Amino acid sequence: MRKTKIVVTLGPATSEPEMIETLIRTGVNVFRLNFSHGDHPTHADNIRKIREASQHTGTEVAILQDISGPKVRIGEIDGVLRLKRGDTLRLTKTRHPDPHTLDLSYPEIIDMVHVGEEVFFADGTLQTRVIAKGTDTLTLELLNDGELTSRKGVNFPKTRLAISAITPKDEADLAFGAQHDIDIVALSFVQTAEDILRAKSVMASHDFDPFIVAKIETGEAINNLEAILERCDGVMVARGDLGAEFGVTRLPRIQKHILHVANAMNKPSITATQMLTSMKDNPYPTRAEVSDIANAVYDGTDAVMLSDETTVGHYPVEAVTVLHDTIKDVEKDYPYYKDYPTHDESDAVSKSAVELAKNLHKEALVPFTTSGMSAQTLSKYRPRQSIYAVSHSLATHRRLNLIWGVRPLFVMEPIRNPTKLLYLFVKRLLDEHRIPEDKRFVVTIGSTTGKSGSSNLIRILNKEGMEAVLASEF
């Protein structure tokens, strides 16, 4: 079983039902809906098609809602503005007819920027430095040649931007997500732990409790990484804006740092942006792209993500196939069995279960999980064995598609008696032929089942053990 998961962004190239089914069969675990584009009716239609395709294929997948956040952009430009190194630009709070004077989507940012700080445009391809500041304007000096067109993004790599990560549009989008049972929400422009708390407050007002992934896009987020991870459920290495903020040559080191911290804190991670950019227009990847995928897997990412490759690319299925095949090959050589300090009783049980599976040569681990944390904690130790998760809710079942090494098996109603739950599990397992009868596996379960964080029992099962369980009377 492939352990590293695949996230793809749905778009015009992939939104037909037949294509969605093909992508699921090719190996997609999570579909991303980018709320920077499209309207609510379009997203609602795509959600319906994903759920229907999941039913047709018999494979549950997760849906990730990526909300826009306060993306800073310049205003409208007439045509193309061609600039040379040494030229000057002005940023102003109001629109101006001079083509070299640009307005911003968040004009209050001008008050936060200081002389000497840098301002980057268009994913860092055009770089400037602030040389003067007025009441309502910034004067910038060009550091390289380049071009600008309307609505290009702006980055402020050395500026502390005191703007909320949740915009009014985001609040409306989160309300939509609540109405449509979205599984995972990715928060853009997270800078501090308070941004996560703000998002949770908005979600709580809609009785919405998705898995929350913080997109790490700014220097401020890197500075506050551990505090952010304490408050969220997962993290995305958003390499587009990170590359614009720090420069592409520093990006590999930053990516490794984020993944290392996330792994140590037991937070699933997604590595995103330009994994297979050349496959937008070509049926084959470059060698460098394949190496990039492999390095992300070796670094411990839970998932890799495609964006343009599957929204507007000409070869979306081929791109997913390349991801799948590359991951499978890397995992033949993956450094399994990580060692981390345990933090609580449930964590210690998971670590012990992985050690038992390794030392006794068991073939699989089976956690019973309410919140998904038991499966996630087994995953933290990166066992070679497959993790077949039995969840107590459909929401948890779907979210587990993001977690490294975890295959959601099926959903069972929580029963307070763990022995009876185990009996019903084994009976269903054999009746539905989910696992071969000669499979040997390690089960983790709570003495009080259905309660999050209560896993404190380990059971080793093989054919004889399953027969003994079935001999129980209820």
Helices and strands as residue ranges (DSSP letters): E 5-9, H 17-26, E 30-34, H 40-57, E 62-66, E 81-83, E 88-92, E 101-103, G 107-112, E 118-121, E 126-133, E 137-142, E 146-148, E 154-155, H 168-179, E 184-187, H 193-204, E 211-216, H 219-223, H 225-231, E 234-238, H 239-246, G 248-250, H 251-264, E 269-272, G 277-280, H 287-298, E 303-306, H 308-311, H 316-330, H 345-359, E 364-369, H 373-380, E 386-391, H 394-399, G 400-402, E 406-411, H 418-431, E 441-446, E 455-461, H 463-470
